[in-house]
């Protein structure tokens, strides 16, 4: 399963919640997922925190894996293999993690508390593209 595309911060908004965008791959029962978050850590920040997370049932593991500039469009590719190997390529950097296989499920992109622009979104199930690109 794979989701790929790019995301760009257009405008932040004031408020108590941090601006966030990302993507995730979720098992068909919704209990297990892998994903990443792009977090704007404070108003007028010049760098994003990139957080990779793995959720198995009620157990969530999260780690900040890198920081990227906020002004550029950020290409990403998040995938999980049939054996549970997670690969995240984001902004020219690569990260890997071990997880459990997600034989079926769904992919999603999300954002909150800011205006983000997603482009070229493609969702893959196995070797087939299962959704259209969104610009």
Order of alpha helices (4+ residues) and beta strands (2+ residues): beta-beta-beta-beta-beta-beta-beta-beta-beta-beta-beta
